[in-house]
């Protein structure tokens, strides 16, 4: 492993954006992760993380907490005293990349392949608390966004706006970008992520935030942003949940796993230390008299150089000054302060503010009100007698040199990176069978070929679902009524299920048929909720629509309780039938000879469409409603009768007949999710586009049970071939 310092640094702003995209075309290249691998290796060779030491979570936590307490002190000094607005702003903005994605490094650690394992359930319990399961915009990131909004700091801070913000230093993206990058490859970096998470939970409130006074960060806000604190249900703290996950992993993986978990912990602690040391110096400098105005000049220099070639400043064209901000603040600011544009100590008398940027001046509206305030403060602080900094006047030379060094980390327009275009989709995988596809899709780890396979499979399935849709019985209505939503239709569908169950006499299956049908459903039921796993995406899981889907996914897996985990309950049922299945995520499960090929067709569709929670969101919404409503009041009751008749447990069907109910259960949540999604559309699309989206929801609903046969297959093949695949 090469030394971390020898590895080229990726652009962490771009990496941050790419790793947050749940549908990026394999957003990570090997080169992106080489510095991370090297840093992890270095952490494994140094200090308390050296091989042979025990990975005791209690000991690790104590070390991180001690460091965090000491790390807050430099920030407290930098923030002390009056006129600390620039320093507060510096802290709030530079904590944003990590705080706005707090917990997102866990978003891909659960998958359909591990959904019944105790470790995955422990991690998902922690993540569910991070995103505020059951409520919209209740995630940790939204709490931080509200803090920024309260202080009117760079609002709104959408992800793309955040990455392009000149006031957020590039070094502040390093740790969150690398954490998110690792999270996209959970199979390769699970123990390191668990170690890093334990570190962050141990630190709790980030040291820069911990140093803020109560007038900036009140007690409730501080508690909400504390990564180790309790958050809603369950009552356990996030640190306790993270510790439980770490202990579970250690119990399952022995010394080799312990070394990797410890390495991840110390890597994260080292990155936090590096970030805090750099940010503390930047925060201190933000109190410098020239700091804000020099940042303003640097960020506007590229545009300003074009328009100021004729005006002379200290005998030099002003455009030439703007073209060379790398020379540092001293000569430029001294020349500006001595120019006719400025009256030191008297902003209202300065021609720059009085005339040039006024309503009748040639620079009207060039500066925002906040930037004008920066200029006013700088001019007001300028001494009228050239006295040294000790007397409150011109900054000392060493301070100017420190400011000059600091600007090397500033993100200027001329340094803005151009995102590297995604590589074209790789050729589809060879025509593999559904068993091999099922096995590959159980993992969250992607390759371009696998994503292409999943996309094509989902599109073909959906195209078949659209065949004869308007003539198909018992489908969603042709039009969505925004005034009433879907609740009335839902009640009618439930009434129909009840009537059909009461009117028809379904013969009880014989024991062999019952066992066979139960076993053949295993590839589907063992990934219960799998069609929604894409909604563990941090942003989607807390959105108005997506929070209902994540809540459903969380419920299908037992809300973190292994005994209530649906795949586990179903596995227990099959075991009582005398059938022992291999672990779901293993190759042996997909290859098990007791399954028929057709038993994998629908599960592969679920796993394929789940990889595109944004692109296929309308279809997933429809599929979710169809799935949750399918058995309520009817087929679950029929299945219960058969199971009970042969002496098998009815827990699985009983559970679903209650939690999927149309009043307060999954069916109701599914209908509400569709209504929420469509209700938000009119602001961005017209009636025609709204109707097209509704048709996609209807196709998704039918996709649970699409038409079969030569004609639907031909229809699907032609539609997929003729339409633009994107």
ChimeraX attribute file (.defattr): number of C-alpha atoms within 10 A of each C-alpha:
attribute: neighborCount
match mode: 1-to-1
recipient: residues
	/A:1	10
	/A:2	13
	/A:3	12
	/A:4	18
	/A:5	11
	/A:6	9
	/A:7	16
	/A:8	11
	/A:9	15
	/A:10	17
	/A:11	16
	/A:12	20
	/A:13	25
	/A:14	19
	/A:15	24
	/A:16	24
	/A:17	20
	/A:18	21
	/A:19	23
	/A:20	23
	/A:21	17
	/A:22	23
	/A:23	16
	/A:24	15
	/A:25	20
	/A:26	21
	/A:27	21
	/A:28	17
	/A:29	10
	/A:30	7
	/A:31	12
	/A:32	18
	/A:33	18
	/A:34	18
	/A:35	21
	/A:36	21
	/A:37	18
	/A:38	18
	/A:39	23
	/A:40	23
	/A:41	19
	/A:42	20
	/A:43	24
	/A:44	22
	/A:45	12
	/A:46	12
	/A:47	9
	/A:48	17
	/A:49	23
	/A:50	16
	/A:51	18
	/A:52	11
	/A:53	12
	/A:54	15
	/A:55	24
	/A:56	14
	/A:57	22
	/A:58	10
	/A:59	10
	/A:60	20
	/A:61	20
	/A:62	14
	/A:63	17
	/A:64	20
	/A:65	17
	/A:66	12
	/A:67	16
	/A:68	23
	/A:69	15
	/A:70	11
	/A:71	21
	/A:72	20
	/A:73	16
	/A:74	19
	/A:75	27
	/A:76	19
	/A:77	13
	/A:78	20
	/A:79	25
	/A:80	13
	/A:81	8
	/A:82	6
	/A:83	10
	/A:84	16
	/A:85	11
	/A:86	19
	/A:87	22
	/A:88	24
	/A:89	20
	/A:90	24
	/A:91	23
	/A:92	23
	/A:93	20
	/A:94	22
	/A:95	23
	/A:96	21
	/A:97	26
	/A:98	20
	/A:99	24
	/A:100	22
	/A:101	24
	/A:102	24
	/A:103	26
	/A:104	25
	/A:105	26
	/A:106	27
	/A:107	27
	/A:108	27
	/A:109	26
	/A:110	23
	/A:111	24
	/A:112	23
	/A:113	22
	/A:114	20
	/A:115	30
	/A:116	29
	/A:117	17
	/A:118	17
	/A:119	22
	/A:120	20
	/A:121	24
	/A:122	23
	/A:123	22
	/A:124	26
	/A:125	23
	/A:126	25
	/A:127	27
	/A:128	28
	/A:129	24
	/A:130	27
	/A:131	32
	/A:132	21
	/A:133	25
	/A:134	20
	/A:135	17
	/A:136	18
	/A:137	20
	/A:138	20
	/A:139	30
	/A:140	25
	/A:141	26
	/A:142	20
	/A:143	18
	/A:144	23
	/A:145	21
	/A:146	15
	/A:147	18
	/A:148	19
	/A:149	14
	/A:150	11
	/A:151	14
	/A:152	11
	/A:153	17
	/A:154	17
	/A:155	14
	/A:156	13
	/A:157	19
	/A:158	12
	/A:159	15
	/A:160	12
	/A:161	12
	/A:162	21
	/A:163	22
	/A:164	19
	/A:165	18
	/A:166	18
	/A:167	18
	/A:168	23
	/A:169	25
	/A:170	19
	/A:171	19
	/A:172	22
	/A:173	25
	/A:174	22
	/A:175	22
	/A:176	27
	/A:177	26
	/A:178	21
	/A:179	24
	/A:180	25
	/A:181	25
	/A:182	24
	/A:183	25
	/A:184	25
	/A:185	17
	/A:186	22
	/A:187	14
	/A:188	12
	/A:189	19
	/A:190	21
	/A:191	25
	/A:192	27
	/A:193	26
	/A:194	26
	/A:195	30
	/A:196	23
	/A:197	28
	/A:198	33
	/A:199	31
	/A:200	26
	/A:201	26
	/A:202	29
	/A:203	25
	/A:204	22
	/A:205	23
	/A:206	23
	/A:207	25
	/A:208	25
	/A:209	20
	/A:210	21
	/A:211	24
	/A:212	21
	/A:213	14
	/A:214	12
	/A:215	7
	/A:216	16
	/A:217	17
	/A:218	12
	/A:219	11
	/A:220	10
	/A:221	15
	/A:222	21
	/A:223	16
	/A:224	20
	/A:225	25
	/A:226	25
	/A:227	27
	/A:228	24
	/A:229	20
	/A:230	20
	/A:231	24
	/A:232	15
	/A:233	12
	/A:234	15
	/A:235	11
	/A:236	15
	/A:237	19
	/A:238	26
	/A:239	24
	/A:240	18
	/A:241	23
	/A:242	26
	/A:243	24
	/A:244	18
	/A:245	25
	/A:246	26
	/A:247	18
	/A:248	16
	/A:249	20
	/A:250	21
	/A:251	12
	/A:252	11
	/A:253	12
	/A:254	10
	/A:255	16
	/A:256	12
	/A:257	18
	/A:258	26
	/A:259	23
	/A:260	25
	/A:261	29
	/A:262	32
	/A:263	30
	/A:264	29
	/A:265	30
	/A:266	27
	/A:267	25
	/A:268	27
	/A:269	24
	/A:270	16
	/A:271	15
	/A:272	23
	/A:273	16
	/A:274	13
	/A:275	18
	/A:276	24
	/A:277	15
	/A:278	16
	/A:279	22
	/A:280	25
	/A:281	16
	/A:282	25
	/A:283	26
	/A:284	19
	/A:285	22
	/A:286	24
	/A:287	19
	/A:288	17
	/A:289	21
	/A:290	24
	/A:291	21
	/A:292	19
	/A:293	21
	/A:294	23
	/A:295	21
	/A:296	16
	/A:297	16
	/A:298	25
	/A:299	19
	/A:300	17
	/A:301	21
	/A:302	18
	/A:303	14
	/A:304	18
	/A:305	17
	/A:306	13
	/A:307	12
	/A:308	15
	/A:309	15
	/A:310	11
	/A:311	11
	/A:312	14
	/A:313	18
	/A:314	14
	/A:315	8
	/A:316	13
	/A:317	16
	/A:318	21
	/A:319	21
	/A:320	18
	/A:321	22
	/A:322	22
	/A:323	17
	/A:324	14
	/A:325	19
	/A:326	13
	/A:327	11
	/A:328	20
	/A:329	21
	/A:330	17
	/A:331	12
	/A:332	19
	/A:333	15
	/A:334	12
	/A:335	15
	/A:336	14
	/A:337	17
	/A:338	13
	/A:339	14
	/A:340	12
	/A:341	17
	/A:342	20
	/A:343	20
	/A:344	20
	/A:345	17
	/A:346	17
	/A:347	20
	/A:348	15
	/A:349	14
	/A:350	18
	/A:351	15
	/A:352	19
	/A:353	19
	/A:354	16
	/A:355	17
	/A:356	16
	/A:357	17
	/A:358	15
	/A:359	11
	/A:360	10
	/A:361	13
	/A:362	11
	/A:363	14
	/A:364	13
	/A:365	12
	/A:366	13
	/A:367	14
	/A:368	10
	/A:369	10
	/A:370	9
	/A:371	14
	/A:372	16
	/A:373	13
	/A:374	19
	/A:375	19
	/A:376	19
	/A:377	18
	/A:378	21
	/A:379	23
	/A:380	16
	/A:381	17
	/A:382	23
	/A:383	19
	/A:384	13
	/A:385	9
	/A:386	13
	/A:387	13
	/A:388	13
	/A:389	14
	/A:390	9
	/A:391	10
	/A:392	13
	/A:393	16
	/A:394	20
	/A:395	19
	/A:396	11
	/A:397	12
	/A:398	9
	/A:399	16
	/A:400	20
	/A:401	13
	/A:402	15
	/A:403	23
	/A:404	18
	/A:405	13
	/A:406	16
	/A:407	20
	/A:408	12
	/A:409	13
	/A:410	18
	/A:411	22
	/A:412	21
	/A:413	16
	/A:414	12
	/A:415	8
	/A:416	12
	/A:417	13
	/A:418	7
	/A:419	12
	/A:420	7
	/A:421	7
	/A:422	12
	/A:423	10
	/A:424	8
	/A:425	13
	/A:426	14
	/A:427	11
	/A:428	15
	/A:429	15
	/A:430	8
	/A:431	9
	/A:432	9
	/A:433	11
	/A:434	19
	/A:435	24
	/A:436	15
	/A:437	22
	/A:438	25
	/A:439	19
	/A:440	19
	/A:441	27
	/A:442	22
	/A:443	20
	/A:444	22
	/A:445	18
	/A:446	17
	/A:447	15
	/A:448	19
	/A:449	17
	/A:450	20
	/A:451	24
	/A:452	19
	/A:453	22
	/A:454	24
	/A:455	22
	/A:456	17
	/A:457	19
	/A:458	24
	/A:459	21
	/A:460	19
	/A:461	25
	/A:462	25
	/A:463	23
	/A:464	27
	/A:465	25
	/A:466	23
	/A:467	21
	/A:468	12
	/A:469	18
	/A:470	12
	/A:471	8
	/A:472	13
	/A:473	7
	/A:474	9
	/A:475	15
	/A:476	24
	/A:477	13
	/A:478	12
	/A:479	10
	/A:480	18
	/A:481	11
	/A:482	11
	/A:483	8
	/A:484	10
	/A:485	17
	/A:486	21
	/A:487	16
	/A:488	11
	/A:489	14
	/A:490	20
	/A:491	14
	/A:492	12
	/A:493	20
	/A:494	21
	/A:495	14
	/A:496	15
	/A:497	18
	/A:498	16
	/A:499	13
	/A:500	14
	/A:501	17
	/A:502	12
	/A:503	8
	/A:504	8
	/A:505	9
	/A:506	11
	/A:507	9
	/A:508	15
	/A:509	16
	/A:510	11
	/A:511	14
	/A:512	10
	/A:513	11
	/A:514	16
	/A:515	19
	/A:516	14
	/A:517	12
	/A:518	17
	/A:519	24
	/A:520	17
	/A:521	16
	/A:522	22
	/A:523	22
	/A:524	20
	/A:525	19
	/A:526	24
	/A:527	26
	/A:528	22
	/A:529	27
	/A:530	28
	/A:531	27
	/A:532	28
	/A:533	28
	/A:534	29
	/A:535	30
	/A:536	30
	/A:537	21
	/A:538	29
	/A:539	21
	/A:540	22
	/A:541	29
	/A:542	30
	/A:543	20
	/A:544	18
	/A:545	23
	/A:546	29
	/A:547	27
	/A:548	28
	/A:549	31
	/A:550	27
	/A:551	23
	/A:552	27
	/A:553	22
	/A:554	23
	/A:555	18
	/A:556	22
	/A:557	27
	/A:558	21
	/A:559	21
	/A:560	24
	/A:561	14
	/A:562	19
	/A:563	13
	/A:564	18
	/A:565	23
	/A:566	25
	/A:567	28
	/A:568	19
	/A:569	21
	/A:570	21
	/A:571	22
	/A:572	16
	/A:573	21
	/A:574	19
	/A:575	13
	/A:576	13
	/A:577	19
	/A:578	9
	/A:579	14
	/A:580	11
	/A:581	16
	/A:582	14
	/A:583	16
	/A:584	23
	/A:585	22
	/A:586	13
	/A:587	15
	/A:588	13
	/A:589	19
	/A:590	23
	/A:591	15
	/A:592	12
	/A:593	9
	/A:594	13
	/A:595	18
	/A:596	13
	/A:597	14
	/A:598	11
	/A:599	18
	/A:600	22
	/A:601	19
	/A:602	19
	/A:603	26
	/A:604	27
	/A:605	25
	/A:606	26
	/A:607	30
	/A:608	26
	/A:609	28
	/A:610	25
	/A:611	25
	/A:612	23
	/A:613	23
	/A:614	16
	/A:615	14
	/A:616	19
	/A:617	23
	/A:618	23
	/A:619	24
	/A:620	28
	/A:621	28
	/A:622	26
	/A:623	26
	/A:624	29
	/A:625	27
	/A:626	23
	/A:627	21
	/A:628	24
	/A:629	26
	/A:630	19
	/A:631	20
	/A:632	24
	/A:633	24
	/A:634	20
	/A:635	17
	/A:636	20
	/A:637	18
	/A:638	17
	/A:639	20
	/A:640	18
	/A:641	17
	/A:642	19
	/A:643	22
	/A:644	11
	/A:645	13
	/A:646	14
	/A:647	12
	/A:648	14
	/A:649	18
	/A:650	17
	/A:651	16
	/A:652	20
	/A:653	19
	/A:654	15
	/A:655	14
	/A:656	19
	/A:657	24
	/A:658	15
	/A:659	19
	/A:660	24
	/A:661	19
	/A:662	23
	/A:663	13
	/A:664	11
	/A:665	17
	/A:666	28
	/A:667	26
	/A:668	22
	/A:669	24
	/A:670	28
	/A:671	25
	/A:672	20
	/A:673	23
	/A:674	25
	/A:675	21
	/A:676	17
	/A:677	17
	/A:678	21
	/A:679	14
	/A:680	12
	/A:681	14
	/A:682	11
	/A:683	7
	/A:684	8
	/A:685	12
	/A:686	10
	/A:687	10
	/A:688	9
	/A:689	13
	/A:690	17
	/A:691	16
	/A:692	11
	/A:693	19
	/A:694	22
	/A:695	22
	/A:696	21
	/A:697	25
	/A:698	27
	/A:699	27
	/A:700	28
	/A:701	25
	/A:702	27
	/A:703	27
	/A:704	21
	/A:705	13
	/A:706	20
	/A:707	19
	/A:708	11
	/A:709	8
	/A:710	9
	/A:711	12
	/A:712	19
	/A:713	18
	/A:714	14
	/A:715	17
	/A:716	20
	/A:717	16
	/A:718	13
	/A:719	17
	/A:720	19
	/A:721	10
	/A:722	8
	/A:723	8
	/A:724	7
	/A:725	10
	/A:726	5
